[in-house]
Amino acid sequence: MDINALTPYDRNRFMAMMEEKQVKDSLRLYHNLVERCFLDCANDFTTKTLTAKEEACVNKCCDKFLKYSARIGQRFAEQNTAMVDIQQQLISENASQ
């Protein structure tokens, strides 16, 4: 999709929709991170602060989760690029026939 082919109004709507999607994705990522690490690490509710063990667990959990999410995003981008390349190859093959 060529965004420059859109009218200014449609381009603005498209950009607003993409921004909203990115915000929702960020919130979902944050929610999943908090829920996962809380369930895995917080298990002593006798004090209102984290124990040293819980804090270390949360730090490790967050680091792992963010690295995992980044890797998934990277793989998705790689797969998307491969699909675009295949589509462009098919289009050029069909155009030459």
Secondary structure, DSSP 8 states (H G I E B T S, - for coil): --GGGS-HHHHHHHHHHHHHHHHHHHHHHHHHHHHHHHHHH----SSSS--HHHHHHHHHHHHHHHHHHHHHHHHHHHHHHHHHHHHHHHHHHHHH-
